[in-house]
C-alpha cells in the first residue's frame, strides 16, 4: 500500500511525464507544420509559374493582333518581351518540377507547343509586313492550326494546374490535420494541468505538506501553460534563426576549407612567379603574363581573406555604449553619400536610453554597411532614410528603413551569402560582414522587404546593465 506522500509524488511524476511528452509532440508538430507550409508554398509557386507561361503566350498573341489591327510597331513590344522572358520562365518551372519526371515530360510538351505558337506569331508578323500590311489568304488559312496549338497549350497547362491543385489540396488537408492535432495536444496539456491541480487540492485537505508541494507544482504548470501558445507562435522564428546560424557556421567551415585548399597552391604559384621574375626574360609578352599572374594571385588571396574575415568569430572590445551614439557616428561616415544623393534623414530615437554592451567600432561598420546599401537602393532626391530605436524587454531594437526599390523573395534568401551582390562594382561581402558582427554580439538581424515598397533592416542587441 502506497503512502500518501508516495501517491503525491507518483501523481506529480505521471503528470510531469505526460506534459513533457505533450510538449515534445507540440514541438515536433510545429516542425511538421513548417515543412508542410513550405510544401504548400512550393505548389502555389509552381501553379503561378504555369499560369505565367500561358499568360506570356496570350500577351504575345494579343500584341501581334494589336499590331495587325493598328499597324504600329510599338504594339509588338509586349510580343518581343514575352519571347525574351519565356526561356527563363520555362527554366524556373523546370527547376521547380525537377523532382517529378512525369511533370517534366508534360512541361516538355507544353514548351514544344509554346515554341510552335511563338514561331507562328513571328511568321505572321513577317508575312503581314511582306504583304504590305495586309492579311493574306495564307495567314487566314493558319487559323485552324492556331486554334489547335492554343487548345493544346490550354489543355496541357490546365491539366498541370489541375494536378498541382490536387496536390495542393492534399497538402492543405495535411496542414489542417497537423494544426488540429497541435490544438488537441495543447488541450490535452491543459487537461493534464487541471487534473494535477485537482489532485493537489484533494491532497491539501489530507496533508499540509502535500498541499504546499501541489501548490508549487501547480504554479509551475500554469506558467508553462501561459507560455505554451507563445512558444507555438515563435517556433517558426526560432527555426529560421537556427537555420541562419547553421548556414553561417557552415559558410565559415567552407571558407576555412577553401582558404586552406586554395592558399597552399596559391603560395606555390606566387613563389614560382617570383622565381620567373628573377630570371632574365626580355620577351615583353612573357613579362606581361608574369605581371598578370602576380595581380591575379594577389586578388585571389584578398578574396579568400575577405571571405575568412566575414565568416570567422571575431575578437570584440566590449564596452557600455549608447546605441544612438553608434548610429550618429555611422551617419557621419556616410554623410558624403547622403549629401550627394540628397537623401532625407529621419531620426525616430526612443526617449529611453538604449545602452548596449558592444564593440562600438565594429557595430558602426555593421550599421554603415546597412546605411550605404539603403542609400544605393533609393532614387536620387526622393530617398528617405529612417533610423528607429526602441526598447523591447531586455533588447534594444534598431530599425534602418528606406523607401527604395525593395527586394524579392529570392534576393532576401541570398542577401547575407558571401559574394552575393547585384551592384556592378560590389564584392558581396558587406552584408555578410554585417551579419557576422551582429551574430558575434549574440544579436539578431532580420530583413523585411517587398519589391517597390522599400526595405527594413531590424537588429536586436542585448541591453547593458546599469
VEXPA-797918 format. One record per atom (N, C-alpha, C): residue in three letters; x, y, z. Coordinates in steps of 0.1 Angstrom, whole numbers, plus 5000, padded with zeros to 4 digits. Each point is the difference from the previous one (the first is absolute). Layout:
! VEXPA-797918
alaXYZ;...
This chain:
! VEXPA-797918
unk500949885000;unk499150125000;unk500950125000;unk499850094990;unk500850124999;unk499550105011;unk501050075005;unk499750115010;unk499550124992;unk499450105008;unk499450124994;unk501150084993;unk501250005006;unk501150084994;unk500449944987;unk500149865000;unk500449934988;unk499050024989;unk498750005004;unk498950034990;unk500250144993;unk500350095009;unk500250144995;unk501150004990;unk501149945004;unk501250004991;unk499749934987;unk499349885001;unk499649934988;unk499150074991;unk499050075006;unk499150084992;unk500750114993;unk500850075007;unk500750114993;unk501049954990;unk500649895003;unk501049944990;unk499349964987;unk498849945001;unk499349974988;unk499550124992;unk499650105008;unk499550134993;unk501250074993;unk501250005007;unk501150064993;unk500449934988;unk500049865001;unk500449924988;unk499050034988;unk498750005003;unk499050024990;unk500250144993;unk500350105009;unk500250144995;unk501350004991;unk501049935005;unk501250004992;unk499849944986;unk499249895000;unk499749934987;unk499250094991;unk499050075006;unk499150094992;unk500850124995;unk500950055008;unk500950114995;unk500949964989;unk500549885001;unk500949944989;unk499249984988;unk498749955001;unk499249994988;unk499650134994;unk499850105008;unk499750144995;unk501250054992;unk501249985005;unk501250054993;unk500149924987;unk499849875000;unk500249924988;unk498950044990;unk498850025005;unk498950044991;unk500250144994;unk500750095008;unk500450134994;unk500949994989;unk501049915001;unk500949984989;unk499349944988;unk499049915002;unk499349954989;unk499150114993;unk499450095008;unk499350114995;unk500850084991;unk501250035005;unk501050094992;unk500349934987;unk500349875000;unk500349924988;unk498850004990;unk498849975006;unk498950004991;unk499650144994;unk500350105008;unk499850144995;unk500950024988;unk501349965001;unk500950014989;unk499549924988;unk499449895002;unk499549924988;unk498850074993;unk499250065008;unk498850084995;unk500550114992;unk501050085005;unk500650114993;unk500649954987;unk500749895000;unk500649944988;unk499049974989;unk498949945004;unk498949974991;unk499450134994;unk499750105008;unk499550124996;unk500950074990;unk501349995002;unk501050064991;unk500049934987;unk499949875000;unk499949934987;unk498850044992;unk498850015007;unk498850044993;unk500150144994;unk500650095008;unk500250134995;unk500950004988;unk501149925000;unk500950004988;unk499349944988;unk499249905001;unk499249944989;unk499150114994;unk499350075009;unk499150114996;unk500850114993;unk501250035005;unk500850104994;unk500449974986;unk500349874998;unk500449954986;unk498950034991;unk498849955004;unk498850014991;unk499750154998;unk500150085010;unk499750144999;unk501050074990;unk501349965000;unk501050054991;unk499649984986;unk499549874997;unk499649974986;unk498850084996;unk499050015010;unk498850084997;unk500450154997;unk500950055008;unk500450144998;unk500750024987;unk500849904996;unk500750014988;unk499050004988;unk499049915001;unk499049994989;unk499250135000;unk499650065011;unk499350125001;unk500850124993;unk501349995003;unk500950114994;unk500049994985;unk500149884995;unk500149984985;unk498650044994;unk498949965006;unk498750044995;unk499950165000;unk500550065011;unk499950155000;unk500950064989;unk501149934997;unk500850054989;unk499349994987;unk499349894998;unk499349984987;unk498850104999;unk499450035011;unk498850105000;unk500550144998;unk501150045008;unk500450145001;unk501150034991;unk500749904994;unk501250024992;unk501150095006;unk500149985013;unk501050085008;unk501049915006;unk501350034997;unk501149915005;unk500150005015;unk499550115007;unk500150005015;unk499249905006;unk498949954993;unk499149905006;unk500749875001;unk501249984993;unk500749875001;unk501049995011;unk500150115008;unk500949995012;unk499749895009;unk498749985003;unk499649895009;unk500349874994;unk499949984987;unk500449874994;unk501549975002;unk500850104997;unk501549985001;unk500349985015;unk499450075009;unk500349985014;unk499649865004;unk498849954996;unk499649875004;unk500949894994;unk500450024987;unk500949904994;unk501450005007;unk500450115005;unk501350015008;unk499949935013;unk498850025007;unk499849945013;unk499749865001;unk499449944989;unk499549865000;unk501149905004;unk501250014994;unk501049895004;unk500450015015;unk500150125006;unk500350005014;unk498849955008;unk498850034996;unk498849955008;unk499949854999;unk500349944988;unk500049864998;unk501149935009;unk501250075000;unk501149945008;unk499650005015;unk499450115005;unk499650015014;unk499049895003;unk499049984991;unk499049905003;unk500649864999;unk501049984991;unk500649875000;unk500849975013;unk500650105005;unk500749995013;unk499049965011;unk498850065000;unk499049975010;unk499449864999;unk500049954987;unk499549874998;unk501149894999;unk501250035004;unk501149914998;unk499849865007;unk499350005011;unk499849875007;unk498949914994;unk499350054990;unk498949934995;unk500249984985;unk500449884996;unk500349974986;unk498850014991;unk498849955004;unk498850014992;unk499750144997;unk500050095010;unk499750144998;unk501150074991;unk501249945000;unk501050054991;unk499749974986;unk499449884998;unk499649974986;unk498950094995;unk499050025009;unk498950104997;unk500650134996;unk501050055008;unk500650134997;unk500750004987;unk500649894996;unk500649994987;unk499050024989;unk498849935002;unk499050024990;unk499450144999;unk499950065012;unk499550145000;unk501050094994;unk501349985002;unk501050084994;unk500049994985;unk499849874995;unk499949984986;unk498950084993;unk498849995006;unk498950074994;unk500150155001;unk500650055011;unk500250145002;unk501050054989;unk501149924998;unk501050044990;unk499450004986;unk499149904997;unk499350004987;unk499150134999;unk499350035010;unk499150125000;unk500850134998;unk501150015007;unk500850124999;unk500650014986;unk500449894995;unk500550004986;unk498950044990;unk498849965002;unk498950044992;unk499850155000;unk500050055013;unk499850155001;unk501150084993;unk501249955001;unk501150074994;unk499949994984;unk499649884996;unk499749994985;unk498950094995;unk499050025009;unk498850084996;unk500550154999;unk500950045009;unk500550144999;unk500750024987;unk500949914997;unk500850024987;unk499149994988;unk499149905000;unk499149984988;unk499150134999;unk499550055011;unk499250124999;unk500850124994;unk501250015005;unk500850114995;unk500349984985;unk500449884996;unk500349974986;unk498950034991;unk498749985005;unk498850024992;unk499650145000;unk500850095005;unk499650145000;unk499050045010;unk500249945012;unk499150025011;unk498549964997;unk499949894993;unk498649954997;unk500049855004;unk498749965004;unk499849855002;unk500049934987;unk500749895000;unk500149924988;unk499249875002;unk499649934989;unk499349875002;unk500849905008;unk501450014999;unk500849905007;unk499950035015;unk499950135004;unk499950035014;unk498649955005;unk499050024992;unk498649965004;unk500049855001;unk500749934991;unk499949855000;unk500749955012;unk500850085007;unk500749955012;unk499149995012;unk498850054999;unk499250015012;unk499749865007;unk499649904992;unk499849875006;unk501249955008;unk501250014994;unk501249965007;unk500250085013;unk499750144999;unk500250085011;unk499049965011;unk498849974996;unk499049955010;unk500549875007;unk500549914991;unk500549875006;unk501150025010;unk501050084996;unk501250025009;unk499550075013;unk499150104999;unk499550065012;unk499349915009;unk499249914994;unk499249905007;unk501049905007;unk501149964993;unk500949915006;unk500750075012;unk500450134999;unk500650075011;unk499050015012;unk498850034997;unk499050015011;unk499849865007;unk499949904991;unk499749865006;unk501149965009;unk501350014995;unk501149965008;unk500250085013;unk499950144998;unk500150085012;unk498949985010;unk498749984995;unk498949985009;unk500249865008;unk500549904993;unk500349875006;unk501150015011;unk501050084996;unk501150025010;unk499550075012;unk499250114998;unk499550085011;unk499049915008;unk499249924993;unk499149915008;unk500849905009;unk501049944994;unk500949915008;unk500650075012;unk500550134998;unk500550075011;unk499050045010;unk498850034996;unk498950035009;unk499649885009;unk500149884993;unk499749885008;unk501049985011;unk501350024996;unk501149995010;unk499850105011;unk499750134995;unk499850115010;unk498949975010;unk498949944995;unk498949965009;unk500549905010;unk500849904996;unk500549905009;unk500950065011;unk500950094995;unk500950075010;unk499250095009;unk499050074995;unk499250085009;unk499249925010;unk499549894996;unk499349915009;unk501049955011;unk501249964996;unk501049955009;unk500350115010;unk500250124995;unk500350125008;unk498950025011;unk498749994995;unk498950025009;unk499949895011;unk500349884995;unk500049895010;unk501150025010;unk501250044996;unk501150025009;unk499750115010;unk499350114995;unk499750115008;unk498949965011;unk499049924995;unk499049955009;unk500749915011;unk500949924995;unk500749915010;unk500850085010;unk500650114996;unk500750085009;unk499150065010;unk498850054996;unk499050055009;unk499549905010;unk499849874995;unk499649905009;unk501149975011;unk501250004995;unk501149985010;unk500050115011;unk499850124995;unk500050125009;unk498949985010;unk498849964995;unk498849985009;unk500349885010;unk500749904995;unk500349895009;unk501050045011;unk500950094996;unk501050065010;unk499250085010;unk499050074996;unk499250085009;unk499249915010;unk499549894994;unk499249905008;unk500949945011;unk501249964995;unk501049945009;unk500350105011;unk500250124997;unk500450105010;unk498850025010;unk498850004995;unk498850025008;unk499949885010;unk500249884994;unk499949885009;unk501150005011;unk501250054996;unk501150015010;unk499650105011;unk499350114996;unk499650105011;unk498949945009;unk499049924993;unk499049945008;unk500649905010;unk500949924995;unk500749905008;unk500750075012;unk500650114998;unk500750075010;unk499050065011;unk498850044995;unk499050055009;unk499549895009;unk499849894994;unk499449885009;unk501049975011;unk501349994996;unk501049975010;unk500350115010;unk499650124996;unk500250125009;unk499249985013;unk498749944998;unk499249985012;unk500549885009;unk500949924995;unk500549895007;unk501350035007;unk500850074993;unk501450025005;unk500550144996;unk500450085010;unk500450134997;unk501350014992;unk500949915002;unk501250004992;unk499749964986;unk499149904998;unk499649974986;unk499450114993;unk499250085007;unk499350124994;unk501050104995;unk501150025008;unk501050104996;unk500749964988;unk500349874999;unk500749954988;unk499150014988;unk498749975002;unk499150014989;unk499850144995;unk500050095009;unk499850144996;unk501250054992;unk501249965004;unk501250044993;unk500049954986;unk499749874999;unk500049944986;unk498950064992;unk498850025006;unk498950064992;unk500450144994;unk500750085009;unk500450134994;unk501049984989;unk500949905001;unk500949984989;unk499349954987;unk499049925002;unk499249964989;unk499350124993;unk499450085008;unk499350124995;unk500950094992;unk501350025005;unk500950084992;unk500449934987;unk500149875000;unk500449934988;unk498850014990;unk498849995005;unk498850014991;unk499950144994;unk500350105008;unk499950144995;unk501050024989;unk501249945001;unk501050024989;unk499849904989;unk499149915001;unk499949894990;unk499650064986;unk498950085000;unk499550064988;unk501150094993;unk500750085009;unk501050094995;unk501149914993;unk500349895006;unk501149914994;unk499649964986;unk498749964999;unk499549954987;unk500150124990;unk499750125004;unk500050114991;unk501550034996;unk500949985009;unk501450044997;unk500849894994;unk499449884998;unk500849894996;unk500650024986;unk499350064991;unk500550034986;unk501250095001;unk499950115008;unk501150095002;unk501249935005;unk499849925010;unk501249935006;unk500649904990;unk499249944992;unk500549914990;unk500850074989;unk499550124996;unk500750084990;unk501450055006;unk500050045013;unk501250045006;unk501049895000;unk499549885004;unk500949885000;unk500649974986;unk499150014990;unk500549974987;unk501150114996;unk499750125004;unk500950114996;unk501449985007;unk499949965013;unk501349975007;unk500749884995;unk499349904996;unk500649884994;unk500650034987;unk499350084992;unk500550054987;unk501350085001;unk500050095011;unk501150085002;unk501249915004;unk499849915009;unk501149915005;unk500549914988;unk499149954992;unk500449924989;unk500850094990;unk499650124998;unk500750094991;unk501550025005;unk500150025014;unk501350015006;unk500949884997;unk499449885002;unk500749884998;unk500549994986;unk499150034990;unk500350004986;unk501150104997;unk499950125006;unk501050104998;unk501449965005;unk500049945011;unk501349955005;unk500649894992;unk499249914995;unk500449904991;unk500650054987;unk499250104994;unk500450064988;unk501450075002;unk500150085011;unk501250075003;unk501249905001;unk499849895006;unk501149905002;unk500349944986;unk499049964992;unk500249934988;unk500550104989;unk499750135001;unk500350094989;unk501450065003;unk500250045013;unk501350075003;unk501249924998;unk499949875002;unk501349914999;unk500450014985;unk499249964990;unk500450014986;unk500350154996;unk499350095006;unk500250144997;unk501450055004;unk500449955012;unk501450035004;unk501049954991;unk499849884995;unk500949944990;unk500150084987;unk498850044996;unk499950084988;unk500850135002;unk499850075011;unk500650135003;unk501649985000;unk500449895007;unk501549975001;unk500549984986;unk499349924992;unk500549974987;unk500050124991;unk499050095002;unk500050124992;unk501150105004;unk500450005013;unk501150085004;unk501349954994;unk500149875000;unk501249944993;unk500150044986;unk498850004993;unk500050044986;unk500450154998;unk499650085010;unk500450144999;unk501550025001;unk500749925008;unk501450015002;unk500849954988;unk499449924991;unk500749954988;unk500150114990;unk500949994991;unk500250114990;unk499149974988;unk498850065001;unk499149994989;unk499850134993;unk500350004988;unk499950134993;unk498850004990;unk499249905000;unk498849994992;unk498950095006;unk499650114994;unk498950085006;unk498749935003;unk499749904991;unk498749935002;unk500149915013;unk501249945002;unk500249915012;unk499950095012;unk500750115000;unk499950095012;unk498650045003;unk499250034989;unk498650045002;unk499249885007;unk500349884996;unk499349895006;unk500449985014;unk501350025003;unk500549985014;unk499350105009;unk499950134995;unk499350105008;unk498549975002;unk499449944990;unk498649965001;unk499849895010;unk501049915001;unk499949895010;unk500150075014;unk500950095001;unk500250075013;unk498850075005;unk499450084991;unk498850075004;unk498849915004;unk499849894992;unk498949915003;unk500349925012;unk501349975003;unk500349935012;unk499650085013;unk500450134999;unk499750095011;unk498550015001;unk499350014989;unk498550025001;unk499349875006;unk500549894996;unk499449875005;unk500350005015;unk501250035004;unk500350005014;unk499250105008;unk499750114994;unk499250105007;unk498549955001;unk499549944990;unk498649955000;unk499949895011;unk501049915001;unk500049905011;unk500050075014;unk500950105001;unk500150075013;unk498650075003;unk499450064990;unk498750065003;unk499049905004;unk500049894994;unk499049895003;unk500249955015;unk501349985003;unk500349965014;unk499650105010;unk500350134997;unk499750105010;unk498550025002;unk499349974990;unk498550035000;unk499349885007;unk500749895002;unk499349885005;unk500649945013;unk501150065005;unk500749955012;unk499550085012;unk500149935012;unk499650065012;unk501150105004;unk499650135002;unk501050115002;unk500250035014;unk501150065003;unk500350055014;unk499350135002;unk499350015011;unk499250125002;unk500650085012;unk500050134999;unk500450095011;unk498850075005;unk499349935010;unk498750035005;unk500050125009;unk499050094999;unk499950115010;unk498550045000;unk499650075010;unk498650045002;unk499950134991;unk499150004990;unk499950124991;unk498650024997;unk499750134997;unk498650044996;unk499949974985;unk498949934997;unk499849954986;unk499850134991;unk499550115005;unk499850124992;unk501450054996;unk501050005009;unk501350054996;unk500649914988;unk499849875001;unk500549924989;unk499350034987;unk498750025000;unk499350044988;unk500450134995;unk500250105009;unk500450134995;unk501450004994;unk500949925006;unk501449984994;unk499949944986;unk499149904999;unk499949934987;unk499450104989;unk499150085005;unk499450104990;unk501150104996;unk500850045010;unk501150094996;unk500949954990;unk500349875001;unk500949934990;unk499349994986;unk498750005000;unk499349994987;unk499450144996;unk500550115006;unk499450134998;unk500250044985;unk501249974994;unk500350044986;unk499049944991;unk499749875002;unk499049934992;unk498650065001;unk499750025013;unk498650065003;unk499950134992;unk501050095001;unk499950134994;unk500049994984;unk500849914995;unk500149984986;unk498749954994;unk499349915007;unk498749954995;unk498850085004;unk500350105009;unk499050095005;unk498949925007;unk500449915009;unk499149915007;unk499550075013;unk498750005002;unk499350055012;unk500249915011;unk500550055012;unk500349925011;unk499050025011;unk499449895005;unk499050015011;unk500549925012;unk500150065012;unk500549935012;unk498849995009;unk499749875004;unk498949975009;unk500649925011;unk500850075009;unk500649935011;unk499149995012;unk500249895007;unk499249985012;unk500350115011;unk499050055007;unk500350105010;unk500749935012;unk500049875001;unk500749935010;unk501449974996;unk501050005009;unk501449974996;unk500149864996;unk500749984989;unk500249864996;unk501549975000;unk500549965012;unk501449965001;unk500249854997;unk501049974992;unk500349864997;unk501549975003;unk500349875003;unk501449965001;unk500449964986;unk501050074994;unk500449984986;unk501450054997;unk500549954990;unk501350054994;unk499550114991;unk500150135004;unk499450114993;unk500550014986;unk501349984998;unk500650024987;unk499449904990;unk499949875004;unk499549904991;unk498550024997;unk499250045011;unk498650024997;unk499850124991;unk500950105001;unk499950124991;unk500149954985;unk501049914998;unk500249944987;unk498849934995;unk499349925009;unk498849924997;unk498950104995;unk499850105009;unk498950104996;unk500450084988;unk501350034998;unk500450074988;unk499749924987;unk500349875001;unk499749924988;unk498550004996;unk499149995011;unk498650014997;unk499650134995;unk500550115005;unk499650144996;unk500550024986;unk501249964996;unk500550014986;unk499149924990;unk499649885004;unk499149924992;unk498750074998;unk499550065011;unk498750074999;unk500150124990;unk501150085002;unk500250124991;unk500049964985;unk500749894997;unk500249964986;unk498749944995;unk499149965009;unk498749944995;unk499050104997;unk500250135004;unk499050104999;unk500250094988;unk499050054994;unk500150094989;unk500450145004;unk500950064993;unk500650135004;unk499050115002;unk500150085010;unk499250115004;unk498649965005;unk499749875000;unk498749955005;unk500249915012;unk501249975003;unk500349905010;unk499750055014;unk499449915009;unk499850035014;unk500649895008;unk501050035008;unk500649915009;unk499650025014;unk499449905007;unk499450015013;unk500849915010;unk500450065011;unk500749925010;unk499250005013;unk499649885005;unk499149995011;unk500749915011;unk499950045013;unk500449925011;unk498949985010;unk499949885005;unk498949975010;unk500649905010;unk499550015012;unk500349905010;unk498949895000;unk500449874999;unk499149895001;unk500549905010;unk499450005011;unk500449915011;unk501550035003;unk500849894999;unk501450025003;unk500950024987;unk499350054989;unk500650024987;unk499950154996;unk501050044992;unk499950134993;unk499849974986;unk498850054994;unk499749984986;unk500450124992;unk500849984989;unk500450104991;unk499449974986;unk499250094995;unk499549984986;unk500550114991;unk500649954989;unk500450094989;unk499249984988;unk499250104996;unk499049984990;unk500350104988;unk499749954988;unk500150094988;unk498749984992;unk499850094991;unk498950004991;unk500449974986;unk501049914999;unk500649974987;unk499249894992;unk500849934991;unk499349914991;unk499549875006;unk500549975012;unk499649885007;unk500749874994;unk499749895005;unk500649874996;unk499049894999;unk500249914990;unk499149894999;unk500449895010;unk499249895000;unk500349895010;unk501349934997;unk500349984987;unk501349944996;unk501250085005;unk499950134999;unk501150085004;unk500250005015;unk498850005008;unk500149995014;unk500649885005;unk499849894993;unk500549875005;unk501549994999;unk500650084990;unk501450004997;unk500850125006;unk499250095007;unk500650135003;unk501350005007;unk500149915010;unk501249995009;unk501149904995;unk499849944988;unk500949914995;unk501350074995;unk501249945003;unk501250064995;unk500050024985;unk500550114995;unk500150034985;unk498750024993;unk498950005007;unk498750034994;unk499850154999;unk499950054988;unk499750144998;unk499450034986;unk499250105000;unk499450044987;unk500550144996;unk501150055007;unk500650124996;unk501149984990;unk500250084990;unk501049984990;unk501450005005;unk500350085011;unk501350005006;unk500149945014;unk499049945004;unk500049945014;unk500849875000;unk500549965013;unk500649875001;unk499249915008;unk498850045004;unk499049915007;unk500449955014;unk500950085007;unk500549965013;unk499550095011;unk499450124996;unk499650105010;unk498949945010;unk498949954995;unk499049955009;unk500449875006;unk500849924994;unk500649885007;unk500850045012;unk500850104999;unk500850055011;unk499150065011;unk498950074995;unk499050065010;unk499449895008;unk499549894993;unk499449895008;unk501049945009;unk501249984996;unk501149945009;unk500150095012;unk500150134999;unk500250095012;unk498849985009;unk498850014995;unk498849995008;unk499949865007;unk500349894993;unk499949875006;unk501149995011;unk501250064998;unk501149995010;unk499650085012;unk499150094999;unk499550085012;unk498849925006;unk499749884995;unk498949925005;unk498750084997;unk499950074990;unk498950074996;unk499249934988;unk499050074995;unk499249944989;unk499850114990;unk499949964987;unk499850094989;unk499049944991;unk498950084997;unk499049964991;unk499850114989;unk499449954988;unk499850094989;unk498649984995;unk499250114999;unk498750004995;unk500050094987;unk499549944989;unk500050084988;unk499049944990;unk499550094991;unk499249964989;unk500450094988;unk499949954988;unk500450084988;unk499150124999;unk500750124999;unk499350124999;unk499550075013;unk500349935011;unk499450055013;unk501250025010;unk501250014996;unk501150035009;unk500449885008;unk501050025009;unk500649905008;unk500250045015;unk499849915009;unk500250025014;unk501149905005;unk501150055005;unk501049925007;unk499850015015;unk499749895007;unk499650015014;unk501149925008;unk500750075009;unk501149945008;unk499650005015;unk500249895007;unk499849995014;unk501349985007;unk500350085010;unk501249985009;unk499650005014;unk500749935008;unk499749995015;unk500350135006;unk499050045009;unk500350125008;unk501149985010;unk500750115003;unk501049995010;unk499450035014;unk500649945010;unk499550035014;unk500450145004;unk499350055010;unk500350145004;unk501350015008;
